[in-house]
Amino acid sequence: MRGEGLLEPHLRPRLLWTRRFDQLGPEAEVSRKAWIHNRGRLVAGARFRLSSVPVESHIVVGHGGSLEIGDDVVVGHGAAIVAQRSVRIGSGSRIGPFCAIADTDFHVAGQRDRKPEESPIDIGRAVRLGARVTILRGAVIGDGATVESGSVVSGAVPPGARAGGVPARSRSGGPRGAEGGDDVSSRVAAALARALGLAEAPPAEREREAVPGWDSLGALMVLLALEEEFAVTLDEAKVPYAKCVADLARLVEAAL
C-alpha cells in the first residue's frame, strides 16, 4: 500500500479496510467509504482502485465464495460486486460507476426457503463495463470486450466484441464519437461532470485544481467515462496530466 500521506484524505485506507482483503497488491487505493463484507476469499492485485466518492461501493463475498481481481483494475463509485460462489475480474479491466455484478439470484420467487442458484462469473482482461451495467450469474466476458452503459449481460460476450442492450448483444458499427455533429468539448465536459458527480459541467478552460474530485483516482474515473462516451481507447499515461477540459477534448479528438 502507498504511504497514507501520499493519498487524498478520502482514499487513505485504514487497517480495518485492508484486513477485509485476504490479499491486496501494492499501490492499491481503496476508499475508506467502501462497504466490504468478506466471509470467503477476497484477493485484489497491484494498483487496484475502488472508488466510493460520491456514492458508496459495495463488495460482498459469501461463505466459501471467492472474488479474484487482477492488477490495474478500476471500479467506479456506486458499484456492487457479490461473489457467493466465484467472480473473477481480469487485469486491466475497468468497471464503470453503478455497475452491479452478482453470481447469485439472491432468492427463488415464491420459494423463500430454497437456496438460490449460483453460477461463476468470469470477466476477462482489459474489459470495459460502462456505467450502470448489470452482470448476471454465469456471464462470461472475453478479453478486450466492451459493454455499453445500461446493458444487462446474461450470457457470453466474445473477446474484443462491443455489446449492448437488454440482454446485451454484440453490435457493429463505428464509434459514436466519430460520426460528428456533437461538440466534442461539450461532451467531454458533460462526461467529466458525470464521472465526478458534479452538479454542472465545468467550462473548457477551468483548471483541474478548481474541479472538485479531479484527483488521481478521479482522473481514472474520467478516463473510463470518456472511453465509454466516445468508444475510444485513450492513453492512460496522458489523461492524468490534462490540466483542463480543453486538454481532455484534444486527447479525445486525437483518438477519434
Secondary structure, 3 states (H helix, E strand, C coil): CCCHHHCCHHHCCCHHHHHCCCEECCCCEECCCCEEEECCEEEECCCCEECCCCCCCEEEECCCCEEEECCCCEECCCCEEEECCEEEECCCCEECCCCEEECECCCECCECCCCCCECCEEECCCCEECCCCEECCCCEECCCCEECCCCEECCEECCCCEEECCCCEECCCCCHHHHCCCCHHHHHHHHHHHHHCCCCCCCCCCEHHHCCCCCHHHHHHHHHHHHHHHCCCCCCCCHHHCCEHHHHHHHHHHHC
